[in-house]
């Protein structure tokens, strides 16, 4: 009989999460480069305000 809890892998052992931060940073860098080529600037949220980069 089950007690209703789900088994969760520790993040450091989950193969889906091991390289996710690196992949997200790479995707963000590519998106910024593409935005600069098309619009000439990128709007980013920095501290508590939106800044054009």
C-alpha positions as CSV (number, residue, x, y, z in Angstrom):
1,X,0.0,0.0,0.0
2,X,1.3,3.5,-0.8
3,X,1.4,6.3,1.6
4,X,0.8,8.9,-1.1
5,X,4.3,10.4,-1.2
6,X,6.3,10.5,-4.4
7,X,9.9,9.5,-4.6
8,X,12.0,12.5,-5.7
9,X,15.6,12.3,-6.9
10,X,18.2,14.5,-5.3
11,X,19.0,17.4,-7.8
12,X,22.7,16.5,-7.9
13,X,21.8,13.0,-9.2
14,X,19.0,13.9,-11.6
15,X,20.4,13.6,-15.2
16,X,17.8,16.1,-16.4
17,X,19.0,18.8,-14.0
18,X,22.8,18.1,-14.1
19,X,23.5,20.3,-17.1
20,X,20.3,22.4,-17.2
21,X,21.9,25.6,-15.8
22,X,24.6,25.5,-18.5
23,X,22.1,24.9,-21.2
24,X,19.9,27.8,-20.0
25,X,22.9,30.2,-19.9
26,X,23.9,29.1,-23.4
27,X,20.3,29.7,-24.6
28,X,20.1,33.1,-23.0
29,X,23.4,34.2,-24.6
30,X,22.2,33.1,-28.0
31,X,18.9,34.9,-27.5
32,X,20.7,38.1,-26.5
33,X,22.9,37.9,-29.6
34,X,19.9,37.3,-31.9
35,X,18.0,40.3,-30.3
36,X,21.0,42.6,-30.8
37,X,21.3,41.6,-34.4
38,X,17.6,42.2,-35.1
39,X,16.7,45.2,-32.8
40,X,20.1,46.6,-31.9
41,X,19.6,46.3,-28.2
42,X,18.3,44.0,-25.5
43,X,16.0,44.9,-22.6
44,X,17.0,43.2,-19.4
45,X,15.8,43.2,-15.9
46,X,18.7,44.4,-13.7
47,X,18.3,44.9,-9.9
48,X,14.8,46.5,-9.7
49,X,14.5,48.1,-13.1
50,X,14.4,47.4,-16.9
51,X,17.6,48.4,-18.6
52,X,18.4,48.5,-22.4
53,X,21.7,46.7,-23.0
